[in-house]
Amino acid sequence: MLRTPLSLVLTLRGYIVNEEEFWEIVESSGSPDKSSPDEQCEKITEKLAGKSKEELVSFANIHRELLCKAYTWSMLKASFIIVSYISDDVFEDFRNWVILNGKQRFYKTLEQPDIIASYIDAVDPVEEVTGESLLYICDEAWDGDLEELEDGSVYPEDPVIDDEWPPKEKLQQEFPKLYDQFWNEENIRTLT
């Protein structure tokens, strides 16, 4: 099945979509190595407050498209190595955290998730490597009925990842820096 690019869908519906604006707003909030993801999301919410419904919907649609782009097998494995656990929510929070790191880090991380080791600054990854708050910023910035934000919303379908989980030796080969920095057998036994 062919998917219509999100920008075309939104343009056809009359909304102005600009991924650069999305990244400018995200990056103006700082980065997880300088402030907490929750603090970043508060700043993003402040920037979005007062925006039109169409602007908020466009922002949310771009966000969902980026989450979908980051839904890869490599990113899933990297998330597991860092957090020692995986679930739909944990993986979504991880991808949001990567988005909060800004455009350059986001796209470099998609190419090679092991690069996260060069910019991550987390003592407790379970608590710190999360961007869950990013899911709610448009709702919090909107002054009206939340159902109104659904008009024009696009929910891209996450790709299906159908592969066998590799042994830890394969994970170590694929993600040597992340593995050395975060692999924690005790946490894996405790959390899974």
Contact map, one row per residue, 1 for C-alpha under 8 A:
111000000000000000000000000000000000000000000000000000000000000000000000000000000000000000000000000000000000000000000000000000000000000000000000000000000000000000000000000000000000000000000000
111100000000000000000000000000000000000000000000000000000000000000000000000000000000000000000000000000000000000000000000000000000000000000000000000000000000000000000000000000000000000000000000
111110000000000000000000000000000000000000000000000000000000000000000000000000000000000000000000000000000000000000000000000000000000000000000000000000000000000000000000000000000000000000000000
011111011000000000000000000000000000000000000000000000000000000000000000000000000000000000000000000000000000000000000000000000000000000000000000000000000000000000000000000000000000000000000000
001111111000000000000000000000000000000000000000000000000000000000000000000000000000000000000000000000000000000000000000000000000000000000000000000000000000000000000000000000000000000000000000
000111111100000000000000000000000000000000000000000000000000110010000000000000000000000000000000000000000000000000000000000000000000000000000000000000000100000000000000000000000000000000000000
000011111110000010000000000000000000000000000000000000000000000000000000000000000000000000000000000000000000000000000000000000000000000000000000000000000000000000000000000000000000000000000000
000111111111000000000000000000000000000000000000000000000000000000000000000000000000000000000000000000000000000000000000000000000000000000000000000000000000000000000000000000000000000000000000
000111111111100000000000000000000000000000000000000000000000000000000000000000000000000000000000000000000000000000000000000000000000000000000000000000000000000000000000000000000000000000000000
000001111111111110000000000000000000000000000000000000000100000000000000000000000000000000000000000000000000000000000000000000000000000000000000000000010000000000000000000000000000000000000000
000000111111111110000000000000000000000000000000000000000000000000000000000000000000000000000000000000000000000000000000000000000000000000000000000000000000000000000000000000000000000000000000
000000011111111000000000000000000000000000000000000000000000000000000000000000000000000000000000000000000000000000000000000000000000000000000000000000000000000000000000000000000000000000000000
000000001111111000000000000000000000000000000000000000000000000000000000000000000000000000000000000000000000000000000000000000000000000000000000000000010000000000000000000000000000000000000000
000000000111111100000000000000000000000000000000000000000000000000000000000000000000000000000000000000000000000000000000000000000000000000000000000000000000000000000000000000000000000000000000
000000000111111110000000000000000000000000000000000001100100000000000000000000000000000000000000000000000000000000000000000000000000000000000000000000000000000000000000000000000000000000000000
000000000110011111000000000000000000000000000000000000100100000000000000000000000000000000000000000000000000000000000000000000000000000000000000000000000000000000000000000000000000000000000000
000000100110001111100000000000000000000000000000000000000110010000000000000000000000000000000000000000000000000000000000000000000000000000000000000000000000000000000000000000000000000000000000
000000000000000111111100000000000000000000000000000000000000000000000000000000000000000000000000000000000000000000000000000000000000000000000000000000000000000000000000000000000000000000000000
000000000000000011111110000000000000000000000000000000000000010000000000000000000000000000000000000000000000000000000000000000000000000000000000000000000000000000000000000000000000000000000000
000000000000000001111111000000000000000000000000000000000000000000000000000000000000000000000000000000000000000000000000000000000000000000000000000000000000000000000000000000000000000000000000
000000000000000001111111100000000000000000000000000000000000000000000000000000000000000000000000000000000000000000000000000000000000000000000000000000000000000000000000000000000000000000000000
000000000000000001111111110000000000000000000000000000000010010000000000000000000000000000000000000000000000000000000000000000000000000000000000000000000000000000000000000000000000000000000000
000000000000000000111111111000000000000000000000000000000000000000000000000000000000000000000000000001100000000000000000000000000000000000000000000000000000000000000000000000000000000000000000
000000000000000000011111111100000000000000000000000000000000000000000000000000000000000000000000000000000000000000000000000000000000000000000000000000000000000000000000000000000000000000000000
000000000000000000001111111110000000000000010010000000000000000000000000000000000000000000000000000000000000000000000000000000000000000000000000000000000000000000000000000000000000000000000000
000000000000000000000111111111000000000100010000000000000000000000000000000000000000000000000000000101000000000000000000000000000000000000000000000000000000000000000000000000000000000000000000
000000000000000000000011111111100000000000000000000000000000000000000000000000000000000000000000000111100000000000000000000000000000000000000000000000000000000000000000000000000000000000000000
000000000000000000000001111111000000000000010000000000000000000000000000000000000000000000000000000000000000000000000000000000000000000000000000000000000000000000000000000000000000000000000000
000000000000000000000000111111100000001110110000000000000000000000000000000000000000000000000000000000000000000000000000000000000000000000000000000000000000000000000000000000000000000000000000
000000000000000000000000011111110110000100000000000000000000000000000000000000000000000000000000000000000000000000000000000000000000000000000000000000000000000000000000000000000000000000000000
000000000000000000000000001011111111100100000000000000000000000000000000000000000000000000000000000111000000000000000000000000000000000000000000000000000000000000000000000000000000000000000000
000000000000000000000000000001111111100100000000000000000000000000000000000000000000000000000000100110000000000000000000100000000000000000000000000000000000000000000000000000000000000000000000
000000000000000000000000000000111111000000000000000000000000000000000000000000000000000000000000000000000000000000000011100000000000000000000000000000000000000000000000000000000000000000000000
000000000000000000000000000001111111000000000000000000000000000000000000000000000000000000000000000000000000000000000000000000000000000000000000000000000000000000000000000000000000000000000000
000000000000000000000000000001111111101100000000000000000000000000000000000000000000000000000000000000000000000000000000000000000000000000000000000000000000000000000000000000000000000000000000
000000000000000000000000000000111111111100000000000000000000000000000000000000000000000000000000000000000000000000000000000000010000000000000000000000000000000000000000000000000000000000000000
000000000000000000000000000000110011111110000000000000000000000000000000000000000000000000000000100100000000000000000000000000010110100000000000000000000000000000000000000000000000000000000000
000000000000000000000000000000000001111111000000000000000000000000000000000000000000000000000000000000000000000000000000000000000010100000000000000000000000000000000000000000000000000000000000
000000000000000000000000000010000011111111100000000000000000000000000000000000000000000000000000000000000000000000000000000000000000000000000000000000000000000000000000000000000000000000000000
000000000000000000000000010011110011111111110000000000000000000000000000000000000000000000000000000100000000000000000000000000000000000000000000000000000000000000000000000000000000000000000000
000000000000000000000000000010000000111111111000000000000000000000000000000000000000000000000000000000000000000000000000000000000000110010000000000000000000000000000000000000000000000000000000
000000000000000000000000000000000000011111111100000000000000000000000000000000000000000000000000000000000000000000000000000000000000000010000000000000000000000000000000000000000000000000000000
000000000000000000000000000010000000001111111110000000000000000000000000000000000000000000000000000000000000000000000000000000000000000000000000000000000000000000000000000000000000000000000000
000000000000000000000000110110000000000111111111000000000000000000000000000000000000000000000000000000000000000000000000000000000000000010000000000000000000000000000000000000000000000000000000
000000000000000000000000000000000000000011111111100000000000000000000000000000000000000000000000000000000000000000000000000000000000000011011000000000000000000000000000000000000000000000000000
000000000000000000000000000000000000000001111111100000000000000000000000000000000000000000000000000000000000000000000000000000000000000000001000000000000000000000000000000000000000000000000000
000000000000000000000000100000000000000000111111100000000000000000000000000000000000000000000000000000000000000000000000000000000000000000000000000000000000000000000000000000000000000000000000
000000000000000000000000000000000000000000011111111000010000000000000000000000000000000000000000000000000000000000000000000000000000000001001000000000000000000000000000000000000000000000000000
000000000000000000000000000000000000000000001111111000000000000000000000000000000000000000000000000000000000000000000000000000000000000000001110000000000000000000000000000000000000000000000000
000000000000000000000000000000000000000000000001111100000000000000000000000000000000000000000000000000000000000000000000000000000000000000001110000000000000000000000000000000000000000000000000
000000000000000000000000000000000000000000000001111110110000000000000000000000000000000000000000000000000000000000000000000000000000000000001100000000000000000000000000000000000000000000000000
000000000000000000000000000000000000000000000000011111110000000000000000000000000000000000000000000000000000000000000000000000000000000000000000000000000000000000000000000000000000000000000000
000000000000000000000000000000000000000000000000001111111000000000000000000000000000000000000000000000000000000000000000000000000000000000000100000110000000000000000000000000000000000000000000
000000000000001000000000000000000000000000000000000111111100000000000000000000000000000000000000000000000000000000000000000000000000000000000000000000010000000000000000000000000000000000000000
000000000000001100000000000000000000000000000000001111111110000000000000000000000000000000000000000000000000000000000000000000000000000000000000000000000000000000000000000000000000000000000000
000000000000000000000000000000000000000000000001001111111111000000000000000000000000000000000000000000000000000000000000000000000000000001000100000010000000000000000000000000000000000000000000
000000000000000000000000000000000000000000000000000011111111100000000000000000000000000000000000000000000000000000000000000000000000000001000000000011111000000000000000000000000000000000000000
000000000100001110000000000000000000000000000000000001111111110000000000000000000000000000000000000000000000000000000000000000000000000000000000000000001000000000000000000000000000000000000000
000000000000000010000100000000000000000000000000000000111111111000000000000000000000000000000000000000000000000000000000000000000000000001000000000000000000000000000000000000000000000000000000
000000000000000000000000000000000000000000000000000000011111111100000000000000000000000000000000000000000000000000000000000000000000000001000000000000001000000000000000000000000000000000000000
000001000000000000000000000000000000000000000000000000001111111110000000000000000000000000000000000000000000000000000000000000000000000000000000000000001110000000000000000000000000000000000000
000001000000000010100100000000000000000000000000000000000111111111000000000000000000000000000000000000000000000000000000000000000000000000000000000000000000000000000000000000000000000000000000
000000000000000000000000000000000000000000000000000000000011111111100000000000000000000000000000000000000000000000000000000000000000000000000000000000000000000000000000000000000000000000000000
000000000000000000000000000000000000000000000000000000000001111111110000000000000000000000000000000000000000000000000000000000000000000000000000000000000111000000000000000000000000000000000000
000001000000000000000000000000000000000000000000000000000000111111111000000000000000000000000000000000000000000000000000000000000000000000000000000000000011000000000000000000000000000000000000
000000000000000000000000000000000000000000000000000000000000011111111100000000000000000000000000001000000000000000000000000000000000000000000000000000000000000000000000000000000000000000000000
000000000000000000000000000000000000000000000000000000000000001111111110000000000000000000010011000000000000000000000000000000000000000000000000000000000000000000000000000000000000000000000000
000000000000000000000000000000000000000000000000000000000000000111111110000000000000000000000000000000000000000000000000000000000000000000000000000000000001111000000000000000000000000000000000
000000000000000000000000000000000000000000000000000000000000000011111111000000000000000000000000000000000000000000000000000000000000000000000000000000000000000000000000000000000000000000000000
000000000000000000000000000000000000000000000000000000000000000001111111001000000000000000000010000000000000010000000000000000000000000000000000000000000000000000000000000000000000000000000000
000000000000000000000000000000000000000000000000000000000000000000111111101100000000000000000010000000000000000000000000000000000000000000000000000000000000011000000000000000000000000000000000
000000000000000000000000000000000000000000000000000000000000000000001111111100000000000000000000000000000000000000000000000000000000000000000000000000000000001010000000000000000000000000000000
000000000000000000000000000000000000000000000000000000000000000000000011111110000000000000000000000000000000000000000000000000000000000000000000000000000000000010000000000000000000000000000000
000000000000000000000000000000000000000000000000000000000000000000000001111111000000000000000000000000000000000110000000000000000000000000000000000000000000000000000000000000000000000000000000
000000000000000000000000000000000000000000000000000000000000000000000111111111100000000000000000000000000000010010000000000000000000000000000000000000000000000000000000000000000000000000000000
000000000000000000000000000000000000000000000000000000000000000000000011111111110000010000100000000000000000000000000000000000000000000000000000000000000000000000000000000000000000000000000000
000000000000000000000000000000000000000000000000000000000000000000000000111111111000000000000000000000000000000000000000000000000000000000000000000000000000000000000000001000000000000000000000
000000000000000000000000000000000000000000000000000000000000000000000000011111111100000000000000000000000000000011000000000000000000000000000000000000000000000000000000000000100100000000000000
000000000000000000000000000000000000000000000000000000000000000000000000001111111111110000100100000000000000000000000000000000000000000000000000000000000000000000000000000000000000000000000000
000000000000000000000000000000000000000000000000000000000000000000000000000111111111110000000000000000000000000000000000000000000000000000000000000000000000000000000000000000000000000000000000
000000000000000000000000000000000000000000000000000000000000000000000000000011111111100000000000000000000000000000000000000000000000000000000000000000000000000000000000000000000110011000000000
000000000000000000000000000000000000000000000000000000000000000000000000000001111111000000000000000000000000000000000000000010000000000000000000000000000000000000000000000000000110011000000000
000000000000000000000000000000000000000000000000000000000000000000000000000000111111110000000000000000000000000000000000000011001000000000000000000000000000000000000000000000000000010000000000
000000000000000000000000000000000000000000000000000000000000000000000000000000111111110000000000000000000000000000000000000001000000000000000000000000000000000000000000000000000000001110110010
000000000000000000000000000000000000000000000000000000000000000000000000000000111011111001000000000000000000000000000000000000000000000000000000000000000000000000000000000000000000000000010011
000000000000000000000000000000000000000000000000000000000000000000000000000100110011111101100000000000000000000000000000000000000000000000000000000000000000000000000000000000000000000000000000
000000000000000000000000000000000000000000000000000000000000000000000000000000000000111111100000000000000000000000000000000000000000000000000000000000000000000000000000000000000000000000000000
000000000000000000000000000000000000000000000000000000000000000000000000000000000000011111110000000000000000000000000000000000000000000000000000000000000000000000000000000000000000000000000000
000000000000000000000000000000000000000000000000000000000000000000000000000000000000001111111000000000000000000000000000000000000000000000000000000000000000000000000000000000000000000000000000
000000000000000000000000000000000000000000000000000000000000000000000000000000000000111111111100000000000000000000000000000000000100000000000000000000000000000000000000000000000000000000000000
000000000000000000000000000000000000000000000000000000000000000000000000000100100000011111111110000000000000000000000000000000000000000000000000000000000000000000000000000000000000000000000000
000000000000000000000000000000000000000000000000000000000000000000100000000000000000000111111111000000000000000000000000000000000001000000000000000000000000000000000000000000000000000000000000
000000000000000000000000000000000000000000000000000000000000000000000000000000000000000011111111100000000000000000000000000000001111000000000000000000000000000000000000000000000000000000000000
000000000000000000000000000000000000000000000000000000000000000000000000000000100000000001111111110000000000000000000000000000001110000000000000000000000000000000000000000000000000000000000000
000000000000000000000000000000000000000000000000000000000000000000100110000000000000000000111111111000000000000000000000000000000010000000000000000000000000000000000000000000000000000000000000
000000000000000000000000000000000000000000000000000000000000000000100000000000000000000000011111111100000000000000000000000000000111011000000000000000000000000000000000000000000000000000000000
000000000000000000000000000000010000100000000000000000000000000000000000000000000000000000001111111110000000000000000000000000001111000000000000000000000000000000000000000000000000000000000000
000000000000000000000000000000000000000000000000000000000000000000000000000000000000000000000111111111001100100000000000000000000010000000000000000000000000000000000000000000000000000000000000
000000000000000000000000000000000000000000000000000000000000000001000000000000000000000000000011111111100100000000000000000000000000000000000000000000000000000000000000000000000000000000000000
000000000000000000000000011000110000100100000000000000000000000000000000000000000000000000000001111111000000000000000000000000000010000000000000000000000000000000000000000000000000000000000000
000000000000000000000000001000110000000000000000000000000000000000000000000000000000000000000000111111101100000000000000000000000000000000000000000000000000000000000000000000000000000000000000
000000000000000000000010011000100000000000000000000000000000000000000000000000000000000000000000011111111100000000000000000000000000000000000000000000000000000000000000000000000000000000000000
000000000000000000000010001000000000000000000000000000000000000000000000000000000000000000000000001011111110000000000000000000000000000000000000000000000000000000000000000000000000000000000000
000000000000000000000000000000000000000000000000000000000000000000000000000000000000000000000000000001111111000000000000000000000000000000000000000000000000000000000000000000000000000000000000
000000000000000000000000000000000000000000000000000000000000000000000000000000000000000000000000010011111111100000000000000000000000000000000000000000000000000000000000000000000000000000000000
000000000000000000000000000000000000000000000000000000000000000000000000000000000000000000000000011011111111110000000000000000000000000000000000000000000000000000000000000000000000000000000000
000000000000000000000000000000000000000000000000000000000000000000000000000000000000000000000000000000111111111000000000000000000000000000000000000000000000000000000000000000000000000000000000
000000000000000000000000000000000000000000000000000000000000000000000000000000000000000000000000000000011111111110100000000000000000000000000000000000000000000000000000000000000000000000000000
000000000000000000000000000000000000000000000000000000000000000000000000000000000000000000000000010000001111111111110000000000000000000000000000000000000000000000000000000000000000000000000000
000000000000000000000000000000000000000000000000000000000000000000000100001000000000000000000000000000000111111110000000000000000000000000000000000000000000000000000000000000000000000000000000
000000000000000000000000000000000000000000000000000000000000000000000000000000000000000000000000000000000011111110000000000000000000000000000000000000000000000000000000000000000000000000000000
000000000000000000000000000000000000000000000000000000000000000000000000010000000000000000000000000000000001111111100000000000000000000000000000000000000000000000000000000000000000000000000000
000000000000000000000000000000000000000000000000000000000000000000000000011001000000000000000000000000000001111111110000000000000000000000000000000000000000000000000000000000100000000000000000
000000000000000000000000000000000000000000000000000000000000000000000000000001000000000000000000000000000000100111111000000000000000000000000000000000000000000000000000000001111100000000000000
000000000000000000000000000000000000000000000000000000000000000000000000000000000000000000000000000000000001100111111110000000000000000000000000000000000000000000000000000000001000000000000000
000000000000000000000000000000000000000000000000000000000000000000000000000000000000000000000000000000000000100011111111000000000000000000000000000000000000000000000000000000000100000000000000
000000000000000000000000000000000000000000000000000000000000000000000000000000000000000000000000000000000000000001111111000000000000000000000000000000000000000000000000000000001100100000000000
000000000000000000000000000000000000000000000000000000000000000000000000000000000000000000000000000000000000000000111111000000000000000000000000000000000000000000000000000000000000000000000000
000000000000000000000000000000001000000000000000000000000000000000000000000000000000000000000000000000000000000000111111100000000000000000000000000000000000000000000000000000000000000000000000
000000000000000000000000000000001000000000000000000000000000000000000000000000000000000000000000000000000000000000011111110000000000000000000000000000000000000000000000000000000000000000000000
000000000000000000000000000000011000000000000000000000000000000000000000000000000000000000000000000000000000000000000011111000000000000000000000000000000000000000000000000000000000000000000000
000000000000000000000000000000000000000000000000000000000000000000000000000000000000000000000000000000000000000000000001111110011000000000000000000000000000000000000000000000000000000000000000
000000000000000000000000000000000000000000000000000000000000000000000000000000000000000000000000000000000000000000000000111110010000000000000000000000000000000000000000000000000000000000000000
000000000000000000000000000000000000000000000000000000000000000000000000000000000000000000000000000000000000000000000000011111111000000000000000000000000000000000000000000000000000000000000000
000000000000000000000000000000000000000000000000000000000000000000000000000000000110000000000000000000000000000000000000011111111000000000000000000000000000000000000000000000000000000000000000
000000000000000000000000000000000000000000000000000000000000000000000000000000000011000000000000000000000000000000000000000111111100000000000000000000000000000000000000000000000000000000000000
000000000000000000000000000000000000000000000000000000000000000000000000000000000000000000000000000000000000000000000000000111111100000000000000000000000000000000000000000000000000000000000000
000000000000000000000000000000000001100000000000000000000000000000000000000000000000000000000000000000000000000000000000011111111100000000000000000000000000000000000000000000000000000000000000
000000000000000000000000000000000000000000000000000000000000000000000000000000000010000000001100100000000000000000000000010111111110000000000000000000000000000000000000000000000000000000000000
000000000000000000000000000000000000100000000000000000000000000000000000000000000000000001001101100000000000000000000000000001111111000000000000000000000000000000000000000000000000000000000000
000000000000000000000000000000000000110000000000000000000000000000000000000000000000000000001111110100000000000000000000000000001111111000000000000000000000000000000000000000000000000000000000
000000000000000000000000000000000000000000000000000000000000000000000000000000000000000000011001100000000000000000000000000000000111111100000000000000000000000000000000000000000000000000000000
000000000000000000000000000000000000110010000000000000000000000000000000000000000000000000000000000000000000000000000000000000000011111110000000000000000000000000000000000000000000000000000000
000000000000000000000000000000000000000010000000000000000000000000000000000000000000000000000001000000000000000000000000000000000011111110000000000000000000000000000000000000000000000000000000
000000000000000000000000000000000000000000000000000000000000000000000000000000000000000000000001000000000000000000000000000000000011111111000000000000000000000000000000000000000000000000000000
000000000000000000000000000000000000000000000000000000000000000000000000000000000000000000000000000000000000000000000000000000000001111111110000000000000000000000000000000000000000000000000000
000000000000000000000000000000000000000011011000000000000000000000000000000000000000000000000000000000000000000000000000000000000000111111111000000000000000000000000000000000000000000000000000
000000000000000000000000000000000000000000001001000000011011000000000000000000000000000000000000000000000000000000000000000000000000001111111100000000000000000000000000000000000000000000000000
000000000000000000000000000000000000000000000000000000000000000000000000000000000000000000000000000000000000000000000000000000000000000111111100010010000000000000000000000000000000000000000000
000000000000000000000000000000000000000000001000000000000000000000000000000000000000000000000000000000000000000000000000000000000000000111111110000000000000000000000000000000000000000000000000
000000000000000000000000000000000000000000001101111000000000000000000000000000000000000000000000000000000000000000000000000000000000000011111110000000000000000000000000000000000000000000000000
000000000000000000000000000000000000000000000000111010010000000000000000000000000000000000000000000000000000000000000000000000000000000001111111110000000000000000000000000000000000000000000000
000000000000000000000000000000000000000000000000110000000000000000000000000000000000000000000000000000000000000000000000000000000000000000011111100000000000000000000000000000000000000000000000
000000000000000000000000000000000000000000000000000000000000000000000000000000000000000000000000000000000000000000000000000000000000000000000111110100000000000000000000000000000000000000000000
000000000000000000000000000000000000000000000000000000000000000000000000000000000000000000000000000000000000000000000000000000000000000000000111111110000000000000000000000000000000000000000000
000000000000000000000000000000000000000000000000000000000000000000000000000000000000000000000000000000000000000000000000000000000000000000100101111111000000000000000000000000000000000000000000
000000000000000000000000000000000000000000000000000000000000000000000000000000000000000000000000000000000000000000000000000000000000000000000000111111100000000000000000000000000000000000000000
000000000000000000000000000000000000000000000000000010000000000000000000000000000000000000000000000000000000000000000000000000000000000000000001111111100000000000000000000000000000000000000000
000000000000000000000000000000000000000000000000000010011000000000000000000000000000000000000000000000000000000000000000000000000000000000100000111111111000000000000000000000000000000000000000
000000000000000000000000000000000000000000000000000000001000000000000000000000000000000000000000000000000000000000000000000000000000000000000000011111111000000000000000000000000000000000000000
000000000000000000000000000000000000000000000000000000001000000000000000000000000000000000000000000000000000000000000000000000000000000000000000001111111000000000000000000000000000000000000000
000000000100100000000000000000000000000000000000000001001000000000000000000000000000000000000000000000000000000000000000000000000000000000000000000011111100000000000000000000000000000000000000
000000000000000000000000000000000000000000000000000000001101100000000000000000000000000000000000000000000000000000000000000000000000000000000000000011111110000000000000000000000000000000000000
000001000000000000000000000000000000000000000000000000000000100100000000000000000000000000000000000000000000000000000000000000000000000000000000000000011111000000000000000000000000000000000000
000000000000000000000000000000000000000000000000000000000000100110000000000000000000000000000000000000000000000000000000000000000000000000000000000000001111100000000000000000000000000000000000
000000000000000000000000000000000000000000000000000000000000000110010000000000000000000000000000000000000000000000000000000000000000000000000000000000000111110000000000000000000000000000000000
000000000000000000000000000000000000000000000000000000000000000000010000000000000000000000000000000000000000000000000000000000000000000000000000000000000011111000000000000000000000000000000000
000000000000000000000000000000000000000000000000000000000000000000010010000000000000000000000000000000000000000000000000000000000000000000000000000000000001111100000000000000000000000000000000
000000000000000000000000000000000000000000000000000000000000000000010011000000000000000000000000000000000000000000000000000000000000000000000000000000000000111110000000000000000000000000000000
000000000000000000000000000000000000000000000000000000000000000000000000000000000000000000000000000000000000000000000000000000000000000000000000000000000000011111000000000000000000000000000000
000000000000000000000000000000000000000000000000000000000000000000000001100000000000000000000000000000000000000000000000000000000000000000000000000000000000001111100000000000000000000000000000
000000000000000000000000000000000000000000000000000000000000000000000000000000000000000000000000000000000000000000000000000000000000000000000000000000000000000111110000000000000000000000000000
000000000000000000000000000000000000000000000000000000000000000000000000000000000000000000000000000000000000000000000000000000000000000000000000000000000000000011111000000000000000000000000000
000000000000000000000000000000000000000000000000000000000000000000000000000000000000000000000000000000000000000000000000000000000000000000000000000000000000000001111100000000000000000000000000
000000000000000000000000000000000000000000000000000000000000000000000000000000000000000000000000000000000000000000000000000000000000000000000000000000000000000000111110000000000000000000000000
000000000000000000000000000000000000000000000000000000000000000000000000000000000000000000000000000000000000000000000000000000000000000000000000000000000000000000011111111000000000000000000000
000000000000000000000000000000000000000000000000000000000000000000000000000000000000000000000000000000000000000000000000000000000000000000000000000000000000000000001111111000000000000000000000
000000000000000000000000000000000000000000000000000000000000000000000000000000000000000000000000000000000000000000000000000000000000000000000000000000000000000000000111111100000000000000000000
000000000000000000000000000000000000000000000000000000000000000000000000000000000000000000000000000000000000000000000000000000000000000000000000000000000000000000000111111110000000000000000000
000000000000000000000000000000000000000000000000000000000000000000000000000000000000000000000000000000000000000000000000000000000000000000000000000000000000000000000111111111000000000000000000
000000000000000000000000000000000000000000000000000000000000000000000000000010000000000000000000000000000000000000000000000000000000000000000000000000000000000000000111111111110010000000000000
000000000000000000000000000000000000000000000000000000000000000000000000000000000000000000000000000000000000000000000000000000000000000000000000000000000000000000000001111111110011000000000000
000000000000000000000000000000000000000000000000000000000000000000000000000000000000000000000000000000000000000000000000000000000000000000000000000000000000000000000000111111110000000000000000
000000000000000000000000000000000000000000000000000000000000000000000000000000000000000000000000000000000000000001000000000000000000000000000000000000000000000000000000011111110000000000000000
000000000000000000000000000000000000000000000000000000000000000000000000000001000000000000000000000000000000000011000000000000000000000000000000000000000000000000000000001111111110000000000000
000000000000000000000000000000000000000000000000000000000000000000000000000000000000000000000000000000000000000001000000000000000000000000000000000000000000000000000000001111111111000000000000
000000000000000000000000000000000000000000000000000000000000000000000000000000000000000000000000000000000000000001101000000000000000000000000000000000000000000000000000000000111111100000000000
000000000000000000000000000000000000000000000000000000000000000000000000000001001100000000000000000000000000000001011000000000000000000000000000000000000000000000000000000000111111111000000000
000000000000000000000000000000000000000000000000000000000000000000000000000000001100000000000000000000000000000000000000000000000000000000000000000000000000000000000000001100111111111000000000
000000000000000000000000000000000000000000000000000000000000000000000000000000000000000000000000000000000000000000000000000000000000000000000000000000000000000000000000000100011111111000000000
000000000000000000000000000000000000000000000000000000000000000000000000000000000000000000000000000000000000000000001000000000000000000000000000000000000000000000000000000000001111111000000000
000000000000000000000000000000000000000000000000000000000000000000000000000000001110000000000000000000000000000000000000000000000000000000000000000000000000000000000000000000000111111100000000
000000000000000000000000000000000000000000000000000000000000000000000000000000001101000000000000000000000000000000000000000000000000000000000000000000000000000000000000000000000111111110000000
000000000000000000000000000000000000000000000000000000000000000000000000000000000001000000000000000000000000000000000000000000000000000000000000000000000000000000000000000000000000011111110000
000000000000000000000000000000000000000000000000000000000000000000000000000000000001000000000000000000000000000000000000000000000000000000000000000000000000000000000000000000000000001111111000
000000000000000000000000000000000000000000000000000000000000000000000000000000000000000000000000000000000000000000000000000000000000000000000000000000000000000000000000000000000000000111111100
000000000000000000000000000000000000000000000000000000000000000000000000000000000001000000000000000000000000000000000000000000000000000000000000000000000000000000000000000000000000000111111110
000000000000000000000000000000000000000000000000000000000000000000000000000000000001100000000000000000000000000000000000000000000000000000000000000000000000000000000000000000000000000111111111
000000000000000000000000000000000000000000000000000000000000000000000000000000000000000000000000000000000000000000000000000000000000000000000000000000000000000000000000000000000000000011111111
000000000000000000000000000000000000000000000000000000000000000000000000000000000000000000000000000000000000000000000000000000000000000000000000000000000000000000000000000000000000000001111111
000000000000000000000000000000000000000000000000000000000000000000000000000000000001100000000000000000000000000000000000000000000000000000000000000000000000000000000000000000000000000000111111
000000000000000000000000000000000000000000000000000000000000000000000000000000000000100000000000000000000000000000000000000000000000000000000000000000000000000000000000000000000000000000011111
